[in-house]
């Protein structure tokens, strides 16, 4: 039985959900912020990024699949990539 790294276990639903990779480039920082979210959160994450970059908020807050909350000042965001963990296609947003 092989393990598929693109699937994560959701304790709430007792089923596996595909994961989405989120990478955020931050200006004047040597490393990007990288986190994984459940695929069901992809549209909400995309909407939150678009709202933050349009000036609706000063901080982009995201919660990864482990429940960790990440805050990034919108003025420091260089780019945001959303994509499947195993998928080379990504949707990028930048300011």
N, C-alpha and C positions, 0 to 999 in steps of 0.2 A: 504494500500500500504506500503510495507516494504522497508526500505532503505538498499541497499547493500553497505557496506563500502569499498568493493574492486573496486568500480567504481568511477571514477572522471569525472567531467564535463569539457569538453574542449570547451572553448568559440570560438576557431577558427573553429572547425568543427561542432559545435552544435550536438555532439553525445557524448556518454559516452565511456571512455576508461578504461580498467583495469589498476590498479596501480601496480608498482613493489616497494617492500621495499628494501632499500639499508642500510646496517649497516656496519660501519667501526670501528674497534677496533684500538685505538691509544695507543702506548706504554706509560707508565707512566701517564696515564689519567684514572680517576676512571669511566668515562662514555664513552659509544660508541657514535659515530655520527650516527644519524638515519635520513633518508629522504625518501620521496616517489617521484617516477618518473612515467611518463606514460609508459605503457608497450612497446610502440613503441621505447623507448629509451634503452631498456634492452640490445640489442646487442651492441649498441654504447658504453654503459657504461662498459660492460664487456671488450670490446676491449681497452677502455681507461685505465681500471685497469690493464689489462695484459701488455700494453705498459709501463705504469708507473713502474710496478714492475719489468719489464725487464731492466730498466735503461734508457729508452728513454727520460724520463723527471724527474725532481727533485720534482715536485709538481703535485698531482692529483687534477684536477679541475672538479667539477661536478655541474650541475644546476638542482635544484629540480623542481617539477611541478608548484611551485609558482614563479619561476624565480630567486630564491635566489642562489647565487654562493657560493660553499664551496671549500676551498683549504686545502689540507692535505699534509704535507711534506712526500714524499714517504718513507724516512728513519724511520718515526715514525709509519707506518702502521703495525699493528699486524695481522689483518685479514680483509677481505671484504666478506660480505654475500649479495647475490642477490636472491630475491625470491618474489613470489606473496604475497600480503598482507595477504591473507587467507590461503596460502599454507605452510605446514610445511617443504616441501622440499626446500633446499637452496643449492646454489653453492658457495663454499668458496674459497677464494684466500688468501694467506698469504706470508709474506716474512721471 
